[in-house]
Amino acid sequence: MHDNNDIGIPDRFTAPLNPNKSWKMHSAFHAAWALDWIWSLPLVVVCVIVHVVGLVLIFSGMIYVMNRSVGRRRFAPMFVMSMGLVILLVTILHGVEGMIWAAAYRFLDALPDGRSAMLYSLSAMTTYGHENLYLKAQWQLMGAFESLNGTLLFGLTTAFLFAVIREVWDNESARRRKDDRGNSEDSAKRELSLFSDP
């Protein structure tokens, strides 16, 4: 192995390529990757849209339930139960998005059955990846895209949970301040009425 260039690249890497072989190899490589991109990007967008719509619906329901519990002196138990329900619904939402990817893997015959497609999908989405499941060679880039999608979805979920807690806490704090002001005004009126009554 002799180096024929100034930077020390071995000859086998600098030898001229057969143009016909090179073109076929590169076009097959690009076609496989192009299909991964063509399938993955719409799946990422669909899952993000499903996730955002689901989070908005969950958020609206949570705020509705918590606003109805205002004044019932059951804020803490209602908040704990509501947050438990929110976590359950968000987990189901992530599962649905995993099913979307699993259905695509099965449609493309990238995995042998629905069980392995779902297991691979959830492992990729959560970046857990312990299972010895692999996509067929031409679809392996999709696994990386699903991991990217999972990162986006879990980031949205984290921001959502923070927003829910903040909104509920702010609403409860405002209600308590209003109640405290109302109680102070009532006691002030009662004191005034004691002095003004004959």
N, C-alpha and C positions, 0 to 999 in steps of 0.2 A: 504494500500500500504506500504509494508515493504521493506527496503533496505537490501539486502543480500550480498552486496559487500562493499568494502572499499571506493569506490568513490561516492557512493550515487545514483547509477542508479536504478530507480524503477524496481521491479520484472518483470513487464510486458515486459520490454525491454531485460531482461537477461534470461527469460524462454526459454527452448529449443524449437526450431521450429519443426513443422512437416516436415520431409525431403521432402515428396512428394509435399505438398502444397508450401513449400519454393522454391523448384526447379522450379515448374510451374510458380510461381509468378516472380522469378528472370529471368527465360528464356523469359517470355513474356515481361518483362520490358527491358531486353537487346535487344530483337528482335526489339521492337519498336524504341529504341534509335539507334540501328544499322541501321535501314532503314532510319532514319533521317540523319545520317552521310553519308550513301551510296548515298542518293539523293542530299544532300546539298553540299558536297565537290566538286563534278563535276560541280554543278551550280556556285559555287564560282569561280572555275578555268575558266570556260567558260566565265563568265561575266568579269573577269579581262582581259582575252585575247581579248575579243570583245572591251573592253574599251581601252586597250593599242593600238590596231590596229587603232581604231577610232581616238584616240588622235594623233597618228603619222600622219595619213592622214590629220587631221585638221591642225596640226602644219606645215606640208609641204605646204599645200594650203595657209596658212596665210603668211608664209615666201615668197612664190612665189609672192603673191599679193603685199606685202609690198616692195619687191625688184623691182617689176615693177613700183611702184609708186615713186621710188627714182628719184630725179632730176626734178620732176614735181611740186615742191613747194606745194604739197598738202598732206604732210606727216600727219599732225594732223587730218584733216577730214578723210583720208583713214584709219588711225590707229583706230579712234573711230568707224567707220563703220565696219572695220574688226573685232575689238574686240566684237562688238555687234553680228556679225554673228558667231564668235567663241562661244560665250556664248549660242546662240540659238542652235548651233550644239551639244554642250556638253550637254545641257538640253535634247535634243532629244535622245542623246546617253544614258543618264541615264534612260529615258523613255523606250527605247528598252530593256535595261537590266532589268527593272522592269517587262516588258512584258514576258521576259524569265522565271522569277520566277513565275509570274501569270499563265503562261501556265503549269508549273510544278504543281502548286496548283490545277489547274482544272483537269489535267491528273490524279492526285492522289485523286481527289474528296475531297480535304481538305477544300474547300470553295464551296458554292452552285452555283455561277455563275461567268461569266467572269468579270462583273463590280466589284463585291465584291473582286474577286481575284486581280484585278489590283489596286483597292483602298487599300487593305491590303498590297499588295506588295510595293507600293510607300510609304505607311505609315511606314512599317518596314524598308525599305531601307534608308529612311531619318530620322529614329528614331522619327518621329513625333507622330505616334501612338495614335491619339485622338479618332479614330473611334471605335465603339463597334463591331468590327469584330474579331473573334477568329478562329484560325485553329482548325480542329478536334484534339482531345486529342493526338492521336498517331503521329501527325505531328507538334506539337507545337515547338519542338526544331528547326525546319526549320526556323521559324520566327526569332529566335535568330541568326541563321547562316546568314540569309539575312541582319539583322542589322549589323553584322560583315562585311559582303560583302559591304554594303553601306558605312561603315566607310572607308574601303580600297579604294573604288572607289572615294569617295569624297576627300580623301587624295591625290590620284593620280591626280585628277582634279585640286586641289589647286596647287600642284607642277607644273603641266602642264601650268596653267595660269601664274604662276610666270616665268616659263621658256620662254613662248611666249613673255611676256612683256620685259623680259631681253634681249632676242635675237633681237627683233625688235629695242629696244632702243640702244643696242650696235651697230647694223648695221647702224642705222641712225647717231649715234655719229661718227662712223668711216668714213662714207660718208662725213659728214660735216667737219671733220678734213682734209680729203683729198681735199675737195673743197677749204678750207681755205688755205692749203699749195699751191694748184695750183694757187689760186688767188694771193698769196704773191709772188710766183715765177714769174707770169706774170707781176705784177706791178714792180718787181725788174728788169726784162728784159726791160720793157718800160723805166724805169728811166735810165738804162745803155745805151739804144739806144739813148736817148736824149743827153747824154754826148758824145757818140761816133760819132753821125752823124755830118758832116761838116756844 
